[in-house]
């Protein structure tokens, strides 16, 4: 008879005892809910993006994407407004991913708290 560990034990192990893989390498973890792969992009690999880049071009005009990219590359202050959180995050995350190999050196707050809405 094999004893099974509670799911909390696996989560604790993943969060506190397993080191992240080296850049450009992956780590496979096999647990009771299946396998999980952690992948840390290498220094020159394209960054991971949780949003499809295609959706950015479907919802934002090319003219506005070019304006956004210009502002990002010139390190201008940018405020993006949307009534839908999904599209706000889509735009912010995709524009950030498209700046590779550059990175945004300033504060990046994709969603403002309600107290900051005006």
Secondary structure, 3 states (H helix, E strand, C coil): CCCCCCHHHHHHHHHHHCCCCCCCCEEEEEECCEEEEEECCCCCCCCCCCCCHHHHHHHCCHHHHHHHHHHHHCCCCCCCCCCCHHHHHHHHHHHHHHCCCCCCCCCCCCCCCHHHCC
